[in-house]
Amino acid sequence: MEDSRLALIEAFEADTASQHLVRNVPVVSPATTAGEARDGIIGKRFESAVDVAVVREGRLEGLIRIEDLLAAEPGRRCAEIMDGNPPVVAPGIDQEQAAWKAVHQAQGSVAVVDSTG
């Protein structure tokens, strides 16, 4: 299934959000504490670490700006510090529309997700 989704994303035309997609990003669960999240990313290399994806059962629940994660008390849950309404676009959306959405919501990145979340 993952291969078919990957092939679908790669088939989209140039100038779409999928052309700027990075897959290797920090991912945590909503129950993860800020301290655990920070410990989990130290010493690892990511394509992008501007935001941390908060995921439950394979679905995006929110994003945490790295600045907010670094400033959070170690015991705070990621669900408490995430943006539960981050800018989200589908893989085939025009890149300018995706950029507008990020700017409109004052975010440095946009989550590109398919219909399964």
C-alpha positions, 0 to 999 in steps of 0.5 A: 500500500505504501508503494502505491501511495508513493507512486501516486505522489510521484506522478503529480505534475511539477509545481505542486506541493508534492514536489516539495514534500519531505518525508523524514521529519520528527514524529511524536504521538499526542501523549509524548511529553516535550522532554521525550520528544526533545530526547527523541530527536537529539542525534538524529538527522531529518530532511526538515525539523521546522515542525514536529508532526503529531500523529495518532494511528497514522493520522496527522493531529497537529504540528508543533513548531520546533521553537515551541517544543524547545521552550515547553516544560519537559512534562507537557504533553505534545497534545497541549502544545501542538497546533491542532489546526495546522495548514494542510494541503493535498499532494496535488495542490498548486505550490503557490496555493500551499505557500499562501496557506502557510503565510495565511496561517503564519506558519513556516511549513504546510503538512501535505497529506492524502485522503487517509490523513 
